Amino acid sequence: METVDTVVWALWAMLPAYIPNNAAVLAGGGRPIDSGRTWGGRRILGDGKTWRGTLIGTAAGTLLALGLTQSAPAVGAALGTDLPTFPLRAGLGLAFGAMLGDIGASFLKRRTGRERGAAFPGLDQLDFVVGALLCGFVAAPSWFTATFTLPVLVVVLVATPVLHVVTNGIAYLLGLKNEPW
């Protein structure tokens, strides 16, 4: 696989994981997963992690995976490259894993005394990637190992933090986020 093809493949393969947290924010509000409970004097997760957001985010990523599967042949032909398709289990695993990764990061932030929205470099950019990759592997191991080869994983781990910083900066400048990270 050529370098450009690898980058396109990697980004396409991660789209079902890139979308859920954005969809969760747009869903907005709802009952916090931790129901306001604390541990060690700090919220377990905080108000930003809700059941509604988790459900909407997971559904959005899974539906996107199904749509990508349908459009992969035409888009791949237009781009002159092959694109991965997503069995339902893979799409669900990537989407739900992205949400779990972000929830896990919130837990770690609260344990380290960081408030909602506080920066945690590295974790903020890769939390959902780790969750998505782990759940994607558990949900569809054969698909995962065929899709996420070592070069593809390298692209994902290098490109995602850059994309995260750029898209969050744009959202901040447009007034869609309260902080640029």
C-alpha positions in Angstrom: 0.0 0.0 0.0 1.4 3.4 -1.0 1.8 6.1 1.7 -1.2 8.2 0.5 -3.3 5.1 0.3 -2.3 4.1 3.9 -3.3 7.6 5.2 -6.6 7.5 3.4 -7.3 3.9 4.6 -6.4 4.9 8.2 -8.6 8.0 8.4 -11.5 6.2 6.7 -11.1 3.3 9.2 -11.2 5.7 12.1 -14.2 7.8 11.0 -16.6 5.7 13.1 -14.4 6.5 16.2 -13.9 10.2 15.3 -17.6 11.1 15.2 -19.1 9.7 18.5 -17.8 12.3 20.9 -18.8 15.2 18.6 -22.3 13.7 18.3 -22.5 13.3 22.1 -21.8 17.0 22.6 -24.5 17.9 20.1 -26.9 15.6 21.9 -26.2 17.7 25.0 -27.4 17.2 28.5 -29.2 14.4 30.1 -28.5 12.4 33.2 -24.8 12.1 34.2 -23.5 8.6 34.1 -22.1 9.0 37.7 -25.5 10.5 38.9 -23.5 13.2 40.7 -21.7 10.7 42.9 -18.2 11.5 44.2 -15.1 9.5 45.1 -12.5 10.9 47.3 -14.3 14.3 47.4 -14.3 14.6 43.6 -17.0 13.7 41.0 -16.4 10.3 39.5 -16.9 11.6 35.9 -18.8 14.9 36.0 -21.8 16.4 34.3 -20.2 16.1 30.8 -20.5 12.3 30.6 -24.2 11.4 30.1 -26.2 8.4 29.2 -27.8 10.3 26.4 -24.5 11.4 25.0 -23.0 7.9 25.2 -26.0 6.4 23.4 -26.3 9.1 20.7 -22.5 9.1 20.1 -22.4 5.3 19.8 -25.4 5.3 17.5 -23.9 8.0 15.3 -20.6 6.3 14.9 -22.2 2.9 14.2 -24.6 4.4 11.6 -21.7 6.2 10.0 -19.8 2.9 9.8 -22.8 1.4 8.0 -23.0 4.3 5.6 -19.2 4.2 4.9 -19.6 0.5 4.1 -22.3 1.3 1.5 -20.3 4.1 0.0 -16.8 2.6 0.1 -16.8 1.1 -3.4 -17.9 4.3 -5.1 -15.7 6.6 -3.0 -12.7 4.2 -3.3 -13.1 4.1 -7.1 -13.3 7.9 -7.2 -10.1 8.2 -5.1 -8.4 5.4 -6.9 -7.8 3.3 -3.8 -9.4 0.6 -1.7 -11.3 1.5 1.4 -12.2 -0.7 4.4 -15.8 -1.7 5.0 -17.3 -2.3 8.5 -19.1 -5.3 9.8 -21.8 -4.1 12.3 -19.7 -5.4 15.2 -16.7 -3.5 14.1 -18.6 -0.2 13.7 -20.2 -0.7 17.0 -16.9 -1.6 18.7 -15.1 1.5 17.3 -18.0 3.9 18.2 -18.7 2.5 21.7 -14.9 2.2 22.3 -14.4 5.9 21.5 -17.1 6.8 24.0 -15.5 4.5 26.7 -12.1 5.9 26.0 -13.4 9.4 26.6 -15.3 8.3 29.7 -12.1 6.7 31.0 -10.2 9.9 30.4 -12.8 11.9 32.4 -12.3 9.4 35.3 -8.5 9.9 35.2 -8.9 13.7 35.0 -11.1 13.8 38.1 -8.7 11.5 40.0 -5.8 13.9 39.2 -7.8 17.0 40.3 -8.6 18.4 36.8 -11.9 20.0 36.3 -14.2 19.5 33.3 -12.6 21.1 30.3 -9.1 21.2 31.8 -6.3 20.2 29.4 -4.6 16.9 29.8 -2.1 16.8 26.9 -1.7 13.4 25.3 -4.7 11.9 27.0 -7.1 14.4 25.5 -6.0 13.5 22.0 -5.7 9.7 22.2 -8.2 8.6 24.9 -10.9 7.8 22.4 -8.4 6.2 20.0 -7.2 3.7 22.6 -10.8 2.9 23.6 -11.9 2.5 20.0 -9.0 0.3 19.0 -9.4 -2.0 22.0 -13.2 -2.4 21.6 -12.8 -2.7 17.9 -10.4 -5.6 18.4 -12.6 -7.3 21.0 -15.8 -6.9 18.8 -14.3 -8.0 15.5 -10.8 -9.4 15.9 -10.3 -10.8 12.4 -11.6 -7.6 10.8 -9.5 -5.5 13.1 -6.2 -7.3 12.4 -6.8 -7.1 8.6 -7.8 -3.4 8.8 -5.4 -2.0 11.4 -2.0 -3.1 10.1 1.1 -1.6 11.8 1.5 1.2 9.1 -2.2 2.1 9.6 -1.9 2.2 13.4 1.2 4.5 13.0 -0.9 6.9 10.8 -3.8 6.8 13.3 -1.5 7.5 16.3 0.3 10.4 14.5 -2.6 12.0 12.6 -5.2 11.9 15.3 -3.5 14.3 17.7 -2.9 16.7 14.9 -6.5 16.5 13.6 -7.8 16.8 17.2 -5.8 20.0 17.9 -6.8 21.6 14.6 -10.5 20.7 14.7 -10.8 21.8 18.4 -9.1 25.1 17.6 -11.5 25.7 14.7 -14.5 24.8 16.9 -13.2 27.2 19.6 -12.7 30.1 17.1 -16.3 29.5 15.8 -17.6 29.7 19.4 -18.6 26.0 19.5 -16.2 25.1 22.4 -15.3 26.9 25.5 -11.6 25.9 25.4 -9.3 25.3 22.4 -8.3 21.7 23.4 
